[in-house]
């Protein structure tokens, strides 16, 4: 495929977030954070050229103010073409209604899944 076609595909690429907070069960009266702003990761040209598709799982610490703290890759898709990095950069831009315990906001660790699909 030529670069122009790949660039057009990038517009319809579904680099979507399959689930914001994983299906974790709250424990000890803790409610999970709820996303209020999500950012989709972008495809790199190299990853499109290599036709890489799949998911990146991220461990994300949602702080008590709803901002994202530490982000770690827990399941890598691609270290060579930059999709792991794109997923981390997108996750850092998310904003959440923070998790709560006893009526007070607290920091909570959640899992984000970023899915990369070329169409």
Secondary structure, 3 states (H helix, E strand, C coil): CCHHHHHHHHHHCECCEEECCCCCCCCCCEECCEEEECCCCCCCHHHHHCCCCEEEEEEEEECCCCEEEEEEEEECCCCCCCHHHHHHHHHCCCEEECEEECCEEECEEEEEEEEEECC
